[in-house]
Amino acid sequence: MQESHHTQDNQIAQQLRSLDYAALPISDYSRSYILRLLPNLDYYLDIYRRCLAQMLAALGLAPAQVVMVDYGGGHGFLSLFAKSQGIGRVVYIDYNPQAAETVTAISSQIGLSPDVILCGSSAELRQWCRDNGVVPHALLGMDVIEHIYRLDTFFADLQAINPKLYQLYTTGSTPYNRHVVKRLHQFMLADELGHNGQPGFFQLRRDHIAAHFPTLTALQLDAWAQATRGLAYDDILQAVETGIPDPISDPYNTCDPATGSWTERILTLAQYQELARPCGFDLAVANGFYNDSRHGLKGLISKGLNILLHCRRLRALAPFIIIHTP
């Protein structure tokens, strides 16, 4: 059985590597993202394989019995890998239409596809499940939970879909690895303050407030732009109208006010639990692992670190974390 899985892994890896992405009708962003990913494709497929195994062990179901949601599916590699592993029904969803176009284009070339491709957020997923009488067993999200604007609303939508839904998320926004935290803080500051000639999120919030509240002074605009960090445009206006800001205590976390997408938001397990438990979901955290398939010294170091992460559960060493329902 294990040999069969390795054969399937190799087949899907070969199919994905053999595609001429330059010729596919996909966005430049999707194309460049995939091309950056391909050199480490085996590592990502190993992550997917382990996450699917953890999901199946938690559900106690055969792969063919499972209805799984690939949330924030992006290029769709998780969905395609899940189908290659025999998952019965895979529902792909991403809020970006270009992402949905990407997985559609790739699927047409390799003859393997998610069973359903949706464009939207948790609200659209909730409505689709209701309209089609579908109750997924599990929802997996790779590098997406750190970007979701309102996690309280997200978990409420999932509760409406299935109160016993198994969930698993990988995220590189780990609060436990100080080297990762330092690097992500630099990204957040760059987005907040602006870089490469682009206005930062602070300036976008300030301009938006100034356009809707022209009587505010410069000092008031600065104060409100600061007080509304972490809010999208509609919520920013509501905060100013009511005079009740909702500032976030973390000095770095910030989101794009136009989309609400957070810049790699860093939350602790306790913060995730606080958001999920009102909806009846408990969450736990596990260590991710390094790419130990590389040759030479880097591969040896990665193998050693993975042994420590597995045996000693040293969360401060993990390159990413896995958040999941127990």
WOSULKA-V532178 format. One record per residue. N is the residue number from 1. RES is the residue in one small letter. PHI is phi in whole degrees, 0 to 359 (none if undefined). NEAR is the number of other C-alpha atoms within 8 Angstrom. Layout:
[[N/RES/PHI/NEAR] [N/RES/PHI/NEAR]]
This chain:
[[1/m/none/4] [2/q/297/5] [3/e/298/6] [4/s/299/7] [5/h/296/9] [6/h/295/8] [7/t/296/8] [8/q/296/10] [9/d/301/11] [10/n/295/8] [11/q/294/8] [12/i/292/11] [13/a/297/11] [14/q/296/8] [15/q/297/9] [16/l/290/8] [17/r/287/7] [18/s/279/6] [19/l/290/7] [20/d/268/6] [21/y/293/6] [22/a/295/5] [23/a/267/5] [24/l/284/8] [25/p/281/6] [26/i/233/10] [27/s/290/8] [28/d/300/6] [29/y/297/6] [30/s/298/12] [31/r/297/11] [32/s/293/8] [33/y/296/8] [34/i/295/9] [35/l/296/8] [36/r/287/7] [37/l/281/8] [38/l/304/8] [39/p/301/6] [40/n/246/7] [41/l/301/9] [42/d/300/7] [43/y/297/9] [44/y/292/8] [45/l/294/12] [46/d/294/8] [47/i/300/8] [48/y/300/11] [49/r/300/8] [50/r/292/8] [51/c/293/9] [52/l/295/9] [53/a/297/8] [54/q/295/8] [55/m/299/11] [56/l/295/11] [57/a/296/8] [58/a/290/8] [59/l/280/8] [60/g/69/6] [61/l/241/8] [62/a/287/7] [63/p/308/10] [64/a/293/8] [65/q/274/9] [66/v/271/13] [67/v/254/13] [68/m/238/13] [69/v/258/12] [70/d/261/14] [71/y/270/12] [72/g/64/11] [73/g/292/15] [74/g/55/11] [75/h/290/10] [76/g/87/11] [77/f/297/9] [78/l/296/10] [79/s/301/14] [80/l/294/13] [81/f/295/12] [82/a/300/12] [83/k/294/14] [84/s/294/11] [85/q/268/9] [86/g/90/8] [87/i/297/14] [88/g/299/10] [89/r/219/12] [90/v/242/15] [91/v/255/14] [92/y/267/16] [93/i/213/16] [94/d/211/15] [95/y/286/9] [96/n/268/9] [97/p/302/8] [98/q/293/9] [99/a/293/14] [100/a/297/15] [101/e/296/9] [102/t/293/15] [103/v/294/13] [104/t/296/10] [105/a/294/11] [106/i/295/9] [107/s/300/11] [108/s/294/9] [109/q/271/7] [110/i/256/8] [111/g/71/6] [112/l/220/9] [113/s/209/11] [114/p/302/12] [115/d/288/8] [116/v/222/7] [117/i/239/10] [118/l/242/10] [119/c/240/11] [120/g/156/11] [121/s/245/9] [122/s/296/9] [123/a/295/9] [124/e/291/9] [125/l/296/11] [126/r/301/12] [127/q/294/8] [128/w/297/9] [129/c/299/11] [130/r/294/9] [131/d/294/7] [132/n/254/6] [133/g/63/6] [134/v/257/8] [135/v/239/8] [136/p/298/12] [137/h/278/12] [138/a/212/12] [139/l/227/13] [140/l/243/11] [141/g/223/13] [142/m/264/11] [143/d/53/9] [144/v/231/12] [145/i/297/10] [146/e/287/13] [147/h/254/10] [148/i/290/11] [149/y/296/8] [150/r/244/6] [151/l/290/9] [152/d/296/8] [153/t/293/7] [154/f/301/11] [155/f/293/11] [156/a/295/9] [157/d/296/11] [158/l/294/12] [159/q/298/12] [160/a/292/8] [161/i/287/12] [162/n/195/10] [163/p/299/10] [164/k/250/7] [165/l/300/12] [166/y/281/12] [167/q/232/9] [168/l/214/13] [169/y/229/13] [170/t/260/14] [171/t/210/14] [172/g/278/10] [173/s/273/14] [174/t/270/14] [175/p/278/10] [176/y/264/9] [177/n/260/12] [178/r/294/8] [179/h/291/6] [180/v/295/12] [181/v/301/13] [182/k/299/8] [183/r/293/8] [184/l/291/10] [185/h/300/10] [186/q/296/8] [187/f/298/9] [188/m/296/13] [189/l/297/10] [190/a/297/10] [191/d/291/12] [192/e/289/10] [193/l/262/11] [194/g/100/12] [195/h/200/9] [196/n/53/4] [197/g/77/5] [198/q/265/6] [199/p/293/9] [200/g/278/12] [201/f/298/14] [202/f/302/11] [203/q/293/10] [204/l/297/10] [205/r/295/14] [206/r/298/12] [207/d/297/8] [208/h/293/9] [209/i/295/15] [210/a/298/10] [211/a/292/7] [212/h/260/7] [213/f/227/7] [214/p/293/7] [215/t/273/4] [216/l/290/8] [217/t/282/6] [218/a/300/6] [219/l/295/6] [220/q/294/8] [221/l/298/12] [222/d/299/9] [223/a/295/8] [224/w/289/12] [225/a/298/13] [226/q/288/8] [227/a/289/9] [228/t/255/13] [229/r/301/12] [230/g/94/13] [231/l/245/10] [232/a/275/12] [233/y/308/10] [234/d/298/6] [235/d/288/8] [236/i/297/12] [237/l/296/10] [238/q/296/8] [239/a/297/12] [240/v/290/11] [241/e/298/7] [242/t/275/6] [243/g/74/6] [244/i/240/7] [245/p/286/9] [246/d/233/7] [247/p/291/8] [248/i/262/8] [249/s/287/4] [250/d/295/5] [251/p/280/5] [252/y/240/7] [253/n/307/14] [254/t/207/13] [255/c/228/14] [256/d/289/12] [257/p/294/13] [258/a/285/6] [259/t/245/6] [260/g/82/12] [261/s/286/10] [262/w/285/14] [263/t/276/13] [264/e/47/11] [265/r/303/10] [266/i/262/10] [267/l/231/10] [268/t/278/8] [269/l/302/10] [270/a/300/6] [271/q/290/8] [272/y/297/10] [273/q/297/11] [274/e/299/8] [275/l/279/10] [276/a/270/14] [277/r/295/9] [278/p/300/7] [279/c/262/9] [280/g/87/8] [281/f/255/11] [282/d/259/9] [283/l/229/12] [284/a/231/9] [285/v/229/9] [286/a/227/8] [287/n/283/13] [288/g/279/11] [289/f/211/10] [290/y/269/10] [291/n/282/8] [292/d/262/11] [293/s/271/6] [294/r/287/7] [295/h/271/7] [296/g/80/6] [297/l/297/6] [298/k/299/9] [299/g/295/12] [300/l/295/10] [301/i/297/9] [302/s/297/11] [303/k/299/10] [304/g/296/8] [305/l/297/11] [306/n/294/11] [307/i/297/8] [308/l/297/10] [309/l/296/15] [310/h/281/8] [311/c/274/6] [312/r/251/6] [313/r/56/8] [314/l/280/9] [315/r/295/10] [316/a/292/7] [317/l/265/9] [318/a/291/14] [319/p/285/11] [320/f/207/12] [321/i/237/14] [322/i/243/12] [323/i/258/13] [324/h/208/11] [325/t/279/10] [326/p/297/6]]
